[in-house]
Amino acid sequence: MSTTQTSNSSISGPGIDGRHAGIDPHAVTISGIVLDPSYGPESPSESLQHFSRDIAAPGQYPFTRGLFPEGYRSRLWTMRQFAGFGSAEDTNKRFKYLLSAAEGTKANTGLSTAFDLPTLMGRDSDDALSVGEVGKCGVAIDTIEDMHRLYADIPINHVTVSQTINGPGAVIWAMYLAMAKQRGISWDTLGGTLQNDILKEFHSQNEFIYPPEPSVKLVVDTIEFQTQYVPRWNSVSISGYHIREAGSTATQELAFTLRDGMEYVEACLERGMDIDAFAPRLSFFFNSHNEFFEEICKLRAARRIWARMMRERYGAKNERSWFMKTHVQTAGCSLTEQQPMNNIVRVAYQAMAAVMGGCQSLHTDSMDETLGLPTEQAVKVALRTQQILAHETGVTRVVDPLGGSWFVEQLTDTMEAEALTYIAEIDEMGGGAWPKGRAGVVNGINKGYFRRQIAEASYRFSEECEAGDRLVVGVNAYRDENETRDIEILSISHDVEVVQVERLTEFKNRRDDGGVNKALDAIRSAARKGENVMPALVDGALANCTLGEMVQAMADIYGRYTGGPEW
């Protein structure tokens, strides 16, 4: 990747290493962008010279300053807390606790669901590979009955629900929709988000099941089904969060996330879908790390790039199709096991950056997440952090309060330019930009491009920390050799796994095996014929097929993926 430089800027491009370039490392951002000591009118940014074209007012294209004219003055961001551990009943109890803790706030409140590793990998709790992992790092969901227990007594037609799952995302969503149907809740009243971003799994998190091509096909199936039947649902949350957690820079996170989103758009267009029918329900998910201004400018640049791509590259006419709606989560990878109380401060600043950048919803990490699953006290502090930010700091009184800052506009320009360089490089892997080229991201996955880029960035950051060029309070600076950690740690009993497996066995024993087999055959048939599998998956959930059985039915057709040739 060559160094990129915007006009009238001394901010250098991706991959620069301040220590080796003879530059003061304290003048270099985490992404390797070299900053001037100060910024002023003598060297204005490109966008400040073309204000109406590149910045404009809040709520106006290209939405650099935010999607809505009134910003948080008329509506706060959704305060969304991540929860999932143990059994469905355990997580249901935590959901109700979070809803009660948020009662009275002016912000919308949403529930974000974390699933355990077996569920994320599409395995039932009685699978041999699930032993020791059931309910440990999220909730175990095997059946439609588990889905009923998970959301018992929660008005899912009034509370938005986010589900952080990817490889088996279509199956989990089908179970959720089937559960709603059994409860007599109309799908057109359901609001929420399915993460369902399989491409970033190949880049960073490894929770894939099928090869890249059929995996993208399943995402398109959910987008198409949502467009037809679940109008208030976001069928995919295109996620840079995990790309950043794997060690990427902010500019890589920005570029790879947007290009993944473009890959889904192009796959939908190839299927013949109308862009203005599905694009307004696409959503995004970004990380907010420690580099305060870089995180703000990343979100501003992301909105601008996405708006222009949707209007100019893909020809979207509906203004809502140009919107880059985003959820933000504070950076789990930035939290430290040492001096864990410091994490409260880190999360507060990261949350403020997300808000100053204009997010639509926000999750704040708990201080104890490096030690174990969050306790109720830690979760409450994380939620209170958002509430203090919303109601006591005054940051909601002005839309895009940093807009017009010489530094902020220049940094936004630089991050945009670097991201566009990455995007062009990925386009070339597919033979050029749409409509000339196809599947640049999938081709990049097969070449190992994304993993190499992220690994190099992660290594560079680790070197800087080892050398002391990056100070991490409590880790390589301001250490307390006499530190004691008097913090409660939430642990999950092995009994959760025992009960879950017993419950699954009993479920299988009393169901209609003939109906199950017929439903699984229908899933295989839909996959074999290249049809949208969502109707068959919903029917499978209603017929009491398990998660693992439906995942395997599709694997019988698509195969399972173990990694490309360069992995």
C-alpha positions in Angstrom: 0.0 0.0 0.0 1.5 3.3 -1.1 1.5 6.4 1.1 -1.6 8.6 0.4 -1.5 12.3 0.9 -4.5 14.7 0.5 -3.9 18.1 -1.0 -2.7 20.9 1.3 -1.9 18.3 4.0 1.1 17.2 5.9 -0.8 14.2 7.2 0.9 11.1 5.9 -0.7 7.9 4.7 -1.3 4.3 5.8 1.4 2.1 7.3 3.9 4.8 8.3 6.1 3.8 11.3 7.1 7.0 13.2 10.0 5.3 15.0 11.6 4.1 11.7 10.9 7.2 9.7 12.7 9.6 12.1 9.4 11.1 13.3 8.5 11.8 16.9 6.2 8.8 17.7 4.0 11.0 19.9 3.0 12.9 16.7 1.7 9.7 15.1 -1.8 8.3 15.5 -2.6 4.7 16.1 -3.3 4.4 12.4 0.1 5.8 11.5 -1.1 9.2 10.5 1.5 11.9 11.2 0.0 15.1 12.7 1.2 18.7 12.6 1.6 20.4 15.9 -1.4 22.7 15.1 -3.8 23.5 12.3 -5.1 26.8 11.0 -6.5 28.7 8.0 -3.2 28.9 6.3 -3.5 25.4 4.9 -7.2 24.6 4.9 -8.4 21.1 4.1 -9.8 20.2 0.7 -13.3 19.9 2.1 -13.2 23.3 3.8 -12.4 24.8 0.4 -15.5 23.0 -1.0 -17.8 23.2 2.0 -21.1 22.7 0.3 -19.8 19.8 -1.7 -17.9 17.9 1.0 -19.2 19.0 4.4 -22.6 20.8 4.0 -25.1 21.2 6.9 -26.1 18.4 9.2 -28.7 16.2 7.5 -27.6 17.2 4.0 -25.7 15.1 1.5 -23.0 13.8 1.8 -23.9 13.7 5.5 -20.4 14.4 6.8 -21.9 16.2 9.7 -24.6 13.7 10.5 -27.7 12.1 9.0 -30.3 14.4 10.6 -30.6 18.2 10.9 -31.3 18.1 14.6 -28.9 15.3 15.6 -29.3 14.3 19.2 -31.4 17.4 20.0 -34.5 15.6 18.8 -33.6 12.0 19.5 -30.8 10.5 21.5 -28.8 7.5 20.3 -30.1 4.0 21.2 -28.4 2.8 24.4 -27.7 -0.8 23.7 -26.1 -3.2 26.1 -24.7 -6.5 25.1 -25.9 -9.5 27.1 -25.8 -13.3 26.9 -24.5 -16.0 29.1 -25.5 -19.4 30.5 -29.0 -20.5 29.7 -31.8 -18.7 27.9 -33.4 -18.0 31.3 -30.2 -16.5 32.7 -29.9 -14.1 29.8 -33.6 -13.3 29.9 -33.1 -12.2 33.5 -30.2 -9.9 32.5 -32.3 -8.4 29.7 -35.0 -7.5 32.1 -32.4 -6.0 34.5 -31.1 -3.8 31.7 -34.5 -2.7 30.6 -35.3 -1.7 34.2 -32.0 0.1 34.6 -32.8 2.2 31.5 -36.3 3.0 32.5 -37.1 6.7 32.4 -34.4 7.6 29.9 -35.3 9.6 26.9 -33.2 7.3 24.7 -34.5 4.3 22.9 -33.3 1.1 24.5 -32.3 -2.0 22.7 -31.2 -5.5 23.6 -28.1 -7.0 22.1 -27.8 -10.7 22.3 -24.5 -12.5 22.6 -24.4 -16.2 21.8 -22.1 -18.9 23.0 -19.3 -20.4 20.8 -21.2 -23.5 19.8 -24.2 -21.4 18.7 -21.9 -19.0 16.8 -20.4 -22.0 15.0 -23.8 -23.6 14.2 -23.4 -26.5 16.6 -26.0 -27.9 19.0 -25.1 -28.1 22.7 -24.9 -31.9 22.5 -22.2 -31.8 19.8 -18.9 -33.3 20.8 -17.2 -30.1 19.8 -19.4 -28.1 22.2 -18.2 -29.8 25.4 -17.0 -27.2 27.9 -18.2 -24.2 25.9 -22.0 -24.3 26.4 -23.2 -21.0 27.8 -19.7 -19.8 28.7 -19.2 -16.7 26.6 -22.8 -16.2 25.5 -26.2 -17.8 25.6 -26.8 -21.3 24.3 -29.6 -21.5 21.7 -30.5 -24.8 20.1 -34.2 -24.8 19.4 -37.2 -22.6 19.0 -38.1 -23.3 22.6 -34.8 -21.8 23.7 -35.7 -18.7 21.6 -39.0 -18.5 23.5 -37.2 -18.7 26.8 -34.7 -16.1 25.8 -37.3 -13.4 25.0 -40.0 -14.6 27.5 -42.2 -11.7 28.7 -40.2 -9.2 26.6 -42.4 -7.1 24.2 -40.3 -7.8 21.1 -42.7 -5.8 19.0 -41.8 -2.7 21.1 -38.1 -3.3 22.0 -35.4 -3.5 19.3 -33.4 -6.6 19.4 -29.9 -7.1 18.0 -28.4 -10.5 17.4 -24.6 -10.8 17.1 -24.3 -13.9 14.9 -22.9 -14.5 11.5 -22.3 -18.0 10.1 -25.6 -19.4 11.2 -27.3 -15.9 11.2 -30.0 -17.0 8.8 -30.9 -19.9 11.0 -31.0 -17.9 14.2 -33.1 -15.2 12.5 -35.5 -17.9 11.2 -35.9 -19.2 14.7 -36.6 -15.7 16.0 -39.2 -15.1 13.3 -40.8 -18.5 13.9 -41.0 -17.7 17.7 -42.7 -14.4 16.9 -45.2 -16.2 14.7 -46.0 -18.6 17.4 -46.5 -15.7 19.8 -48.9 -14.1 17.3 -46.6 -11.1 16.7 -46.7 -9.7 13.2 -43.3 -9.6 11.5 -44.0 -6.0 10.3 -43.9 -4.8 13.9 -40.5 -6.3 14.6 -37.5 -4.0 14.9 -33.9 -5.0 15.3 -30.7 -6.0 13.6 -29.1 -9.3 12.6 -25.3 -8.9 12.4 -25.1 -11.4 9.6 -21.8 -10.0 8.2 -20.0 -13.1 7.1 -17.2 -11.4 5.1 -15.5 -9.9 8.2 -15.5 -13.4 9.7 -13.1 -14.4 6.9 -11.0 -11.3 7.6 -10.7 -11.5 11.3 -12.9 -13.7 13.5 -13.0 -17.2 11.9 -16.6 -18.0 12.8 -17.5 -19.0 9.3 -19.1 -22.3 8.3 -19.5 -22.3 4.5 -17.2 -21.1 1.7 -17.2 -17.4 0.9 -19.5 -17.6 -2.2 -22.5 -19.5 -0.6 -21.9 -17.5 2.6 -22.5 -14.2 0.7 -25.5 -15.9 -1.0 -27.1 -16.5 2.4 -26.6 -12.9 3.4 -28.4 -11.8 0.2 -31.2 -14.3 1.0 -31.8 -12.6 4.3 -31.7 -9.1 2.7 -34.2 -10.2 0.1 -36.5 -11.8 2.7 -36.3 -8.8 5.0 -37.2 -6.5 2.2 -40.3 -8.5 1.4 -41.6 -9.5 4.9 -39.8 -7.7 7.8 -39.7 -4.0 6.8 -38.4 -2.6 10.1 -35.5 -5.0 10.5 -31.9 -4.4 9.6 -30.9 -7.7 7.8 -27.2 -7.1 8.0 -24.9 -5.0 10.3 -21.7 -4.6 8.2 -19.1 -4.8 10.9 -15.8 -3.2 11.2 -15.7 -3.8 14.9 -14.1 -7.2 14.8 -11.7 -6.1 12.1 -10.4 -3.5 14.5 -10.4 -6.0 17.4 -8.2 -8.2 15.3 -5.6 -5.5 15.1 -6.4 -3.3 12.1 -5.9 0.4 12.0 -8.9 2.8 12.0 -8.4 3.5 8.2 -8.3 -0.2 7.4 -11.4 -0.7 9.5 -13.1 2.1 7.6 -12.1 0.8 4.2 -12.6 -2.9 4.7 -16.0 -2.4 6.3 -17.4 -0.1 3.6 -16.0 -2.4 0.8 -17.7 -5.4 2.5 -20.9 -3.5 2.4 -20.4 -2.7 -1.2 -19.9 -6.4 -1.9 -23.3 -7.2 -0.5 -24.9 -4.4 -2.5 -23.4 -5.7 -5.7 -24.5 -9.2 -4.9 -28.1 -8.0 -4.3 -28.0 -6.0 -7.6 -26.8 -9.1 -9.4 -29.8 -10.9 -8.1 -32.0 -8.3 -9.6 -33.1 -6.4 -6.5 -34.0 -2.7 -6.6 -31.3 -0.8 -4.7 -33.8 1.6 -3.1 -35.9 -1.3 -1.9 -33.1 -2.9 0.3 -30.4 -0.2 0.9 -32.3 1.8 3.5 -32.2 -1.2 5.9 -28.4 -1.8 5.6 -26.6 -0.9 8.8 -23.0 -0.7 10.1 -21.1 -1.5 13.2 -17.8 0.3 14.1 -15.3 0.2 16.9 -14.4 3.3 19.0 -10.8 3.0 20.1 -8.5 5.2 22.2 -7.4 7.7 19.5 -10.2 10.2 20.2 -10.1 12.4 17.1 -9.3 9.6 14.7 -12.4 7.8 15.8 -14.6 10.8 15.3 -13.2 11.5 11.9 -13.6 7.8 10.9 -17.3 8.0 11.3 -17.6 11.4 9.5 -15.5 10.0 6.6 -17.6 6.8 6.5 -20.8 8.6 6.1 -19.4 10.7 3.2 -17.9 7.7 1.4 -21.0 5.6 1.7 -23.4 8.3 0.6 -21.3 9.0 -2.5 -20.9 5.4 -3.4 -24.6 4.7 -3.1 -25.6 7.7 -5.1 -22.8 7.8 -7.7 -21.6 4.2 -8.0 -24.8 2.4 -7.6 -27.4 5.0 -8.7 -29.6 5.0 -5.6 -32.3 7.6 -5.8 -33.8 7.4 -2.3 -32.0 9.6 0.2 -32.4 6.9 2.9 -30.4 4.6 0.7 -27.5 7.1 1.0 -27.6 6.9 4.8 -24.8 5.1 6.7 -26.6 4.2 9.9 -24.2 2.9 12.5 -24.0 1.2 15.8 -20.7 1.8 17.7 -19.1 -0.3 20.5 -16.2 0.8 22.6 -13.0 -1.1 22.0 -12.8 -4.3 24.0 -9.3 -4.8 22.8 -8.2 -1.6 24.5 -9.3 -2.8 27.9 -6.7 -4.0 30.3 -6.6 -6.7 32.9 -4.2 -4.6 34.9 -5.9 -1.8 36.9 -9.3 -2.7 35.5 -11.0 0.4 37.0 -9.1 2.4 34.5 -11.3 0.8 31.9 -14.2 2.9 33.0 -12.3 6.0 31.9 -11.3 4.5 28.6 -14.9 3.5 27.8 -16.2 7.0 28.7 -13.8 8.7 26.3 -14.4 6.1 23.6 -18.2 6.6 24.0 -17.8 10.3 23.7 -15.9 9.9 20.5 -18.7 7.7 19.1 -21.3 10.4 20.0 -19.2 13.3 18.6 -18.9 11.2 15.5 -22.7 10.9 15.2 -23.5 7.2 15.9 -27.2 6.0 15.9 -26.7 3.5 18.7 -24.0 2.7 21.2 -22.8 -0.1 23.4 -20.3 0.7 26.2 -18.1 -2.2 27.4 -17.9 -3.2 31.1 -14.8 -2.6 33.0 -14.4 -6.3 33.9 -14.6 -7.8 30.5 -11.0 -8.8 30.3 -11.4 -10.8 33.5 -14.7 -12.6 32.7 -18.3 -12.1 31.8 -19.6 -8.7 33.0 -21.2 -8.6 36.4 -24.5 -6.7 37.0 -22.6 -3.9 38.7 -20.2 -3.5 35.9 -23.0 -3.5 33.3 -24.8 -0.8 35.3 -21.7 1.4 35.4 -21.4 1.0 31.6 -25.0 2.0 31.0 -24.7 4.9 33.5 -21.7 6.1 31.5 -23.9 6.6 28.4 -26.6 8.3 30.5 -24.1 10.7 32.0 -22.8 11.4 28.6 -26.3 12.1 27.3 -27.7 14.2 30.1 -24.8 15.9 31.9 -22.0 16.8 29.5 -24.0 19.0 27.1 -22.6 17.2 24.0 -26.1 16.7 22.6 -27.0 20.4 22.5 -25.2 21.1 19.2 -25.1 18.9 16.1 -21.5 18.0 15.0 -19.9 20.4 17.5 -16.4 19.8 16.0 -17.5 20.5 12.4 -15.4 23.2 10.8 -12.4 22.5 13.0 -9.3 22.8 10.8 -7.8 19.7 12.4 -11.0 17.6 12.3 -11.8 18.4 8.7 -8.2 17.7 7.6 -8.1 14.4 9.4 -11.5 13.5 8.0 -10.2 14.2 4.5 -7.1 12.1 5.1 -9.0 9.1 6.4 -11.3 9.3 3.5 -8.5 9.4 1.0 -6.7 6.5 2.5 -9.9 4.4 2.7 -10.6 5.1 -1.0 -7.1 3.9 -1.9 -7.8 0.6 -0.1 -11.2 0.3 -1.8 -9.7 0.9 -5.2 -7.1 -1.8 -4.5 -9.8 -4.3 -3.5 -11.9 -3.4 -6.6 -8.9 -4.3 -8.8 -8.9 -7.8 -7.2 -12.3 -8.3 -8.8 -11.3 -6.9 -12.2 -12.2 -3.2 -11.5 -15.0 -1.1 -10.0 -18.7 -2.1 -10.4 -20.2 -2.8 -12.9 -17.1 -3.9 -14.7 -15.7 -6.0 -11.8 -17.1 -8.6 -9.5 -16.4 -10.0 -6.0 -13.3 -8.0 -5.1 -13.7 -8.9 -1.5 -14.2 -12.6 -2.0 -11.1 -12.6 -4.3 -9.2 -10.7 -1.7 -10.2 -13.3 0.9 -9.0 -16.1 -1.3 -5.7 -14.3 -1.8 -5.2 -13.7 2.0 -5.1 -10.0 1.4 -7.2 -8.9 4.4 -5.5 -11.1 6.9 -2.0 -9.9 5.8 -3.0 -6.3 6.1 -4.5 -6.7 9.5 -1.6 -8.8 10.8 1.0 -6.2 9.7 -0.9 -3.4 11.4 -1.3 -5.5 14.6 2.4 -6.3 14.7 3.3 -2.7 14.2 1.1 -1.6 17.1 2.6 -4.3 19.3 6.1 -3.2 18.5 5.2 0.4 19.4 3.9 -0.7 22.8 6.9 -2.9 23.4 9.2 0.0 22.6 7.3 2.3 24.8 6.3 4.6 21.9 2.7 3.8 22.8 1.9 4.2 26.5 -0.8 2.1 28.0 -1.6 3.2 31.5 -1.2 0.4 34.0 0.5 -1.9 31.5 3.8 -0.3 30.3 3.4 3.0 32.2 2.2 3.9 35.7 2.2 0.4 36.9 1.3 -0.6 40.4 3.4 -3.5 41.6 1.2 -3.9 44.7 -2.0 -3.9 42.8 -4.8 -6.1 44.1 -7.9 -7.0 42.1 -10.8 -7.0 44.4 -13.4 -7.3 41.7 -16.3 -9.8 41.5 -16.0 -12.2 38.6 -19.0 -13.8 37.0 -18.5 -17.5 36.4 -20.8 -20.0 34.6 -21.4 -23.3 36.3 -21.0 -26.6 34.4 -24.6 -27.3 35.4 -25.7 -25.0 32.6 -24.3 -27.4 30.1 -25.7 -30.4 31.8 -29.2 -28.9 31.9 -29.0 -27.6 28.4 -28.0 -31.0 26.9 -30.7 -32.8 29.0 -33.3 -30.3 27.8 -32.2 -30.8 24.1 -32.4 -34.6 24.5 -35.9 -34.3 25.8 -36.9 -31.9 23.0 -35.7 -34.4 20.4 -37.4 -37.3 22.0 -40.9 -35.7 21.8 -40.9 -34.1 18.4 -42.2 -35.5 15.1 -39.2 -37.1 13.4 -41.0 -37.4 10.1 -41.8 -33.7 10.1 -38.2 -32.8 11.0 -36.8 -34.9 8.2 -39.2 -33.4 5.7 -38.3 -29.9 6.7 -34.5 -30.6 6.5 -35.0 -32.1 3.0 -36.8 -28.9 2.0 -33.8 -26.8 3.2 -31.4 -29.0 1.2 -33.6 -28.7 -1.8 -33.8 -24.9 -1.6 -30.0 -24.7 -1.2 -29.4 -27.1 -4.1 -31.7 -25.1 -6.4 -30.2 -21.8 -5.5 -33.5 -20.6 -4.1 -33.9 -18.2 -1.1 -33.5 -20.6 1.9 -35.3 -18.3 4.4 -38.8 -19.7 4.0 -37.5 -23.3 4.4 -35.5 -22.3 7.5 -38.6 -20.7 9.1 -40.6 -23.8 8.4 -37.7 -25.9 9.8 -37.8 -23.9 13.1 -41.6 -24.4 13.3 -41.1 -28.1 12.6 -38.7 -28.3 15.6 -35.5 -28.8 13.7 -32.4 -27.8 15.8 -29.9 -25.1 14.9 -27.2 -27.7 14.2 -29.5 -29.8 12.0 -30.5 -26.8 9.8 -26.9 -25.7 9.6 -25.8 -29.2 8.6 -28.6 -29.5 6.0 -27.1 -26.5 4.2 -23.5 -27.8 4.7 -24.6 -31.0 2.9 -25.0 -28.8 -0.2 -22.6 -25.9 0.3 -19.8 -27.8 2.0 -17.7 -26.5 5.0 -14.8 -24.1 4.7 -11.5 -24.6 6.5 -9.5 -21.8 5.0 -8.1 -20.7 1.7 -4.8 -21.9 0.1 -2.8 -19.0 1.6 -4.0 -19.4 5.1 
